[in-house]
């Protein structure tokens, strides 16, 4: 698991997502502020891309 990567808020959303994916070893499992976060696939739920886009827009 990697530490929380820095996301440059000045970049366009697509570049923020690409930067995040380059900065993390496993985008489905990471630590954010010391908390373990694991993403899983679920039918009918928002996609990872939708979730990452929402996070980067905040």
Secondary structure, DSSP 8 states (H G I E B T S, - for coil): --------TTS-HHHHHHHHHHH-S-TTEEEETTEEEE----TTS--HHHHHHHHHH-
